[in-house]
């Protein structure tokens, strides 16, 4: 349930930013100056952004792309990085029963029929069954480290997006302020409040957009990293427990299928 809620929240945030960018209605309040008698013309976000040039618009669309990507990654990771996917139900019992009976090949078959994080780790350990417990233990440890690193690399993209988005927003902030002061310079200091507000508004919009993308991305990354650490620790304990019957088995005594002899005519 928690994974579905978090995935929906990521999609909601991405869709919210998209709707914000595409909003055709007035997003900036009119600014009235009683002394001068000026009022800012109502403008939508796209008009304000592009009033600073294509560069300002490009920043908004980069943030939009990052938000959609982050929403997809959050949704996908919360669906795939969970206990039922990493540790299939009854896998521990089925493999443990096969090994308790000394049937290593049956345990291998079960793992191959139910591919998962845990199955891969068990297969690497069972592949060393004939070499004795030290080799089995090393195979389990190496496979566990490899699979844990793979999961961490998978969620690392959320951290990258969470760190890049505020920098992109800051870039938009700087360009917006440059645009505002450019208006002042072009009018020799006579620029009205409405003309300055467009550049300042662009600066604030890109900053907020970057934070909207970054905060959920970094929060999701932290949650997923803790989940990965917890699952890896659980798998490490489980595979050691499941393979415990092999510790009492002498090297080379694991059950192996008889060799296939060629048919004689």
DORONU-211352 format. One record per residue (C-alpha): x, y, z; residue number from 1. Coordinates in Angstrom, 2 decimals, m for minus. Each point is the difference from the previous one (the first is absolute). Layout:
{papa {X; Y; Z}; NUM},
...
***
This chain:
{papa {0.00; 0.00; 0.00}; 1},
{papa {2.81; 2.43; 0.89}; 2},
{papa {1.76; m0.61; m3.33}; 3},
{papa {m3.18; 0.78; m1.94}; 4},
{papa {m0.59; 3.20; 1.96}; 5},
{papa {3.56; 1.21; m0.55}; 6},
{papa {m0.14; m0.85; m3.69}; 7},
{papa {m3.24; 1.95; m0.39}; 8},
{papa {1.48; 2.95; 1.85}; 9},
{papa {2.92; 0.07; m2.45}; 10},
{papa {m2.36; m0.03; m2.97}; 11},
{papa {m2.15; 2.69; 1.61}; 12},
{papa {3.00; 2.29; 0.45}; 13},
{papa {1.18; m0.54; m3.57}; 14},
{papa {m3.48; 0.59; m1.39}; 15},
{papa {m0.45; 3.04; 2.23}; 16},
{papa {3.10; 1.67; m1.40}; 17},
{papa {m1.12; m0.82; m3.53}; 18},
{papa {m3.43; 1.54; 0.63}; 19},
{papa {1.67; 3.00; 1.57}; 20},
{papa {2.15; 0.60; m3.08}; 21},
{papa {m2.94; m0.46; m2.37}; 22},
{papa {m2.45; 2.12; 2.00}; 23},
{papa {m1.58; 2.49; m2.41}; 24},
{papa {m1.60; 2.11; 2.69}; 25},
{papa {1.42; 3.04; 1.68}; 26},
{papa {2.74; m1.00; 2.48}; 27},
{papa {1.36; 3.46; 0.86}; 28},
{papa {m2.09; 2.57; 1.83}; 29},
{papa {m0.25; 3.44; m1.51}; 30},
{papa {2.33; 2.54; 1.52}; 31},
{papa {m1.47; 3.46; 0.35}; 32},
{papa {2.00; 3.15; 0.72}; 33},
{papa {m2.17; 2.87; 1.21}; 34},
{papa {2.62; 2.68; m0.70}; 35},
{papa {0.95; m1.09; m3.48}; 36},
{papa {m3.31; m1.59; m0.93}; 37},
{papa {1.56; m3.12; m1.51}; 38},
{papa {m1.43; m3.50; 0.20}; 39},
{papa {1.69; m3.21; m1.05}; 40},
{papa {m1.78; m1.79; m2.81}; 41},
{papa {m1.20; m3.49; 1.01}; 42},
{papa {2.36; m2.65; m1.31}; 43},
{papa {0.13; m3.78; 0.19}; 44},
{papa {3.07; m1.88; 1.17}; 45},
{papa {1.11; m0.95; m3.49}; 46},
{papa {m0.16; 3.62; m1.18}; 47},
{papa {2.00; 1.19; 2.99}; 48},
{papa {2.61; m2.73; m0.39}; 49},
{papa {0.46; 0.54; m3.72}; 50},
{papa {0.14; 3.76; 0.49}; 51},
{papa {3.47; m0.68; 1.37}; 52},
{papa {0.95; m1.85; m3.18}; 53},
{papa {0.15; m3.62; m1.04}; 54},
{papa {2.54; m0.72; 2.72}; 55},
{papa {m2.55; 0.66; 2.74}; 56},
{papa {m2.55; m2.22; m1.71}; 57},
{papa {2.58; m2.74; m0.47}; 58},
{papa {0.68; m0.03; 3.74}; 59},
{papa {m3.68; m0.50; 0.79}; 60},
{papa {m0.28; m2.89; m2.44}; 61},
{papa {3.18; m1.58; 1.38}; 62},
{papa {m1.59; 0.12; 3.45}; 63},
{papa {m3.18; m1.46; m1.44}; 64},
{papa {1.97; m2.87; m1.55}; 65},
{papa {1.79; m0.64; 3.29}; 66},
{papa {m3.31; m0.05; 1.87}; 67},
{papa {m1.53; m2.56; m2.37}; 68},
{papa {3.14; m2.16; 0.16}; 69},
{papa {0.09; 0.16; 3.79}; 70},
{papa {m3.69; m0.89; 0.25}; 71},
{papa {0.52; m3.06; m2.22}; 72},
{papa {3.06; m1.14; 1.96}; 73},
{papa {m1.76; 0.40; 3.35}; 74},
{papa {m3.01; m1.97; m1.23}; 75},
{papa {2.15; m2.78; m1.52}; 76},
{papa {2.39; m0.31; 2.95}; 77},
{papa {m2.70; m0.19; 2.64}; 78},
{papa {m1.68; m2.77; m1.98}; 79},
{papa {3.13; m2.08; m0.62}; 80},
{papa {2.11; 0.60; 3.12}; 81},
{papa {m2.21; m1.67; 2.57}; 82},
{papa {0.20; m3.16; 2.03}; 83},
{papa {m2.34; m2.09; m2.14}; 84},
{papa {2.18; 0.69; m3.06}; 85},
{papa {3.40; m0.38; 1.65}; 86},
{papa {m0.92; m3.02; 2.17}; 87},
{papa {m2.76; m2.06; m1.69}; 88},
{papa {m2.51; m1.65; 2.29}; 89},
{papa {0.89; m3.54; 1.17}; 90},
{papa {3.35; 0.04; m1.83}; 91},
{papa {1.88; m0.36; 3.28}; 92},
{papa {m2.12; m2.98; 1.07}; 93},
{papa {0.17; m1.79; m3.36}; 94},
{papa {3.76; 0.35; m0.41}; 95},
{papa {0.60; m0.80; 3.67}; 96},
{papa {m2.01; m3.22; m0.22}; 97},
{papa {1.87; m1.10; m3.13}; 98},
{papa {3.38; 0.63; 1.60}; 99},
{papa {m1.06; m1.73; 3.21}; 100},
{papa {m0.64; m3.10; m2.11}; 101},
{papa {3.39; 0.38; m1.68}; 102},
{papa {m1.56; 0.77; m3.39}; 103},
{papa {2.13; 2.90; m1.24}; 104},
{papa {m1.21; m0.35; m3.58}; 105},
{papa {m3.60; 0.39; 1.14}; 106},
{papa {0.96; 3.18; 1.85}; 107},
{papa {1.70; 1.33; m3.15}; 108},
{papa {m3.10; m0.77; m2.06}; 109},
{papa {m2.24; 1.83; 2.46}; 110},
{papa {2.23; 3.09; m0.13}; 111},
{papa {0.04; 0.01; m3.80}; 112},
{papa {m3.79; m0.33; m0.16}; 113},
{papa {m0.44; 3.03; 2.26}; 114},
{papa {2.56; 2.61; m1.10}; 115},
{papa {0.56; 2.80; 2.49}; 116},
{papa {2.68; 1.75; 2.05}; 117},
{papa {0.03; m2.84; 2.53}; 118},
{papa {m0.05; m2.73; m2.63}; 119},
{papa {3.06; 1.45; m1.72}; 120},
{papa {1.93; 0.11; 3.28}; 121},
{papa {m0.97; m3.58; 0.85}; 122},
{papa {0.96; m1.26; m3.46}; 123},
{papa {3.50; 1.42; 0.35}; 124},
{papa {0.43; m1.74; 3.33}; 125},
{papa {m1.47; m3.31; m1.18}; 126},
{papa {2.32; 0.05; m3.00}; 127},
{papa {2.87; m0.50; 2.48}; 128},
{papa {m1.68; m2.86; 1.87}; 129},
{papa {2.67; m2.50; m1.05}; 130},
{papa {2.84; 2.26; 1.19}; 131},
{papa {m0.98; 0.11; 3.66}; 132},
{papa {m1.47; 2.57; 2.35}; 133},
{papa {2.71; 2.71; m0.31}; 134},
{papa {m0.55; 0.14; m3.76}; 135},
{papa {m3.79; 0.02; 0.47}; 136},
{papa {0.22; 2.84; 2.50}; 137},
{papa {2.25; 2.05; m2.27}; 138},
{papa {m2.34; m0.57; m2.93}; 139},
{papa {m2.94; 1.24; 2.07}; 140},
{papa {1.89; 3.08; 1.18}; 141},
{papa {1.20; 0.94; m3.49}; 142},
{papa {m3.46; m0.42; m1.52}; 143},
{papa {m1.61; 1.97; 2.82}; 144},
{papa {2.45; 2.89; m0.44}; 145},
{papa {m0.58; 0.00; m3.77}; 146},
{papa {m3.78; 0.06; 0.29}; 147},
{papa {0.03; 2.64; 2.74}; 148},
{papa {2.20; 2.25; m2.15}; 149},
{papa {m2.36; m0.51; m2.93}; 150},
{papa {m3.00; 1.15; 2.04}; 151},
{papa {1.88; 3.02; 1.34}; 152},
{papa {1.06; 1.01; m3.51}; 153},
{papa {m3.61; m0.34; m1.09}; 154},
{papa {m1.32; 2.52; 2.54}; 155},
{papa {3.00; 2.32; m0.36}; 156},
{papa {m1.70; 1.81; m2.90}; 157},
{papa {m2.51; 1.49; 2.44}; 158},
{papa {2.86; 1.50; 1.97}; 159},
{papa {1.50; 1.41; m3.19}; 160},
{papa {m3.32; 1.61; m0.99}; 161},
{papa {m0.47; 1.34; 3.53}; 162},
{papa {3.39; 1.71; m0.13}; 163},
{papa {m0.23; 1.27; m3.58}; 164},
{papa {m3.53; 1.48; 0.17}; 165},
{papa {0.81; 2.78; 2.54}; 166},
{papa {3.08; 0.96; m2.04}; 167},
{papa {m2.11; 0.26; m3.14}; 168},
{papa {m2.51; 2.10; 1.94}; 169},
{papa {2.82; 2.22; 1.27}; 170},
{papa {1.18; 0.48; m3.57}; 171},
{papa {m3.51; 1.17; m0.88}; 172},
{papa {0.05; 2.33; 3.00}; 173},
{papa {3.21; 1.64; m1.16}; 174},
{papa {m1.22; 0.40; m3.57}; 175},
{papa {m3.29; 1.47; 1.26}; 176},
{papa {1.81; 2.60; 2.06}; 177},
{papa {2.25; 0.79; m2.96}; 178},
{papa {m3.13; 0.56; m2.09}; 179},
{papa {m1.49; 2.30; 2.66}; 180},
{papa {3.10; 2.17; 0.22}; 181},
{papa {0.31; m0.01; m3.77}; 182},
{papa {m3.42; 1.67; m0.11}; 183},
{papa {1.23; 2.65; 2.42}; 184},
{papa {3.11; 0.64; m2.09}; 185},
{papa {m1.94; 0.14; m3.27}; 186},
{papa {m2.41; 2.59; 1.40}; 187},
{papa {2.79; 1.96; 1.70}; 188},
{papa {m1.56; m0.55; 3.40}; 189},
{papa {m3.55; 0.81; m1.06}; 190},
{papa {m1.26; m3.61; m0.06}; 191},
{papa {m3.37; m0.46; 1.66}; 192},
{papa {m0.91; m2.49; 2.68}; 193},
{papa {m1.74; m2.24; m2.53}; 194},
{papa {3.09; m0.26; m2.19}; 195},
{papa {2.19; m0.91; 2.97}; 196},
{papa {m2.54; m2.45; 1.37}; 197},
{papa {0.22; m2.21; m3.10}; 198},
{papa {3.69; m0.74; 0.51}; 199},
{papa {m0.35; m0.41; 3.76}; 200},
{papa {m2.98; m2.29; m0.49}; 201},
{papa {1.99; m2.18; m2.40}; 202},
{papa {2.78; m0.19; 2.60}; 203},
{papa {m2.38; m1.12; 2.74}; 204},
{papa {m1.87; m2.46; m2.22}; 205},
{papa {3.15; m1.88; m1.00}; 206},
{papa {1.19; m0.11; 3.61}; 207},
{papa {m3.29; m1.45; 1.20}; 208},
{papa {m0.09; m2.42; m2.94}; 209},
{papa {3.45; m1.32; 0.88}; 210},
{papa {m1.00; m0.51; 3.63}; 211},
{papa {m3.26; m1.72; m0.96}; 212},
{papa {2.03; m2.55; m1.97}; 213},
{papa {2.87; m0.34; 2.49}; 214},
{papa {m1.84; m0.46; 3.29}; 215},
{papa {m2.10; m3.08; m0.94}; 216},
{papa {2.94; m1.50; m1.91}; 217},
{papa {2.41; 0.22; 2.93}; 218},
{papa {m2.66; m1.15; 2.47}; 219},
{papa {m0.81; m3.02; m2.16}; 220},
{papa {3.70; m0.78; m0.39}; 221},
{papa {0.48; 0.00; 3.78}; 222},
{papa {m3.01; m2.28; 0.53}; 223},
{papa {1.11; m2.40; m2.74}; 224},
{papa {3.58; m0.11; 1.25}; 225},
{papa {m1.16; m0.95; 3.48}; 226},
{papa {m2.26; m2.63; m1.54}; 227},
{papa {2.89; m1.45; m2.04}; 228},
{papa {2.25; m0.15; 3.08}; 229},
{papa {m2.72; m1.77; 1.97}; 230},
{papa {m0.75; m2.51; m2.75}; 231},
{papa {3.68; m0.77; m0.62}; 232},
{papa {0.54; m0.67; 3.70}; 233},
{papa {m3.03; m2.28; 0.06}; 234},
{papa {1.16; m1.91; m3.08}; 235},
{papa {3.50; m0.39; 1.46}; 236},
{papa {m1.40; m1.63; 3.13}; 237},
{papa {m2.47; m2.13; m1.93}; 238},
{papa {2.46; m1.52; m2.49}; 239},
{papa {2.41; m0.89; 2.79}; 240},
{papa {m2.82; m1.72; 1.86}; 241},
{papa {m1.30; m1.82; m3.10}; 242},
{papa {3.44; m1.29; m0.98}; 243},
{papa {0.85; m1.16; 3.52}; 244},
{papa {m0.55; m3.71; m0.85}; 245},
{papa {2.88; 0.28; m2.50}; 246},
{papa {2.40; 0.93; 2.79}; 247},
{papa {m0.19; m3.54; 1.38}; 248},
{papa {0.51; m1.52; m3.43}; 249},
{papa {3.48; m1.09; m1.00}; 250},
{papa {1.44; 1.52; m3.20}; 251},
{papa {m1.02; m1.93; m3.09}; 252},
{papa {m2.92; m1.77; 1.69}; 253},
{papa {m2.76; 2.20; m1.41}; 254},
{papa {m2.51; m1.94; m2.01}; 255},
{papa {0.62; 0.32; m3.71}; 256},
{papa {m1.90; m1.54; m2.89}; 257},
{papa {1.66; m3.11; m1.49}; 258},
{papa {1.94; 0.58; m3.22}; 259},
{papa {m1.83; m0.68; m3.22}; 260},
{papa {1.53; m3.02; m1.74}; 261},
{papa {m0.12; m0.25; m3.77}; 262},
{papa {m2.36; m2.63; m1.32}; 263},
{papa {1.71; m3.18; m1.19}; 264},
{papa {m1.22; m1.79; m3.06}; 265},
***
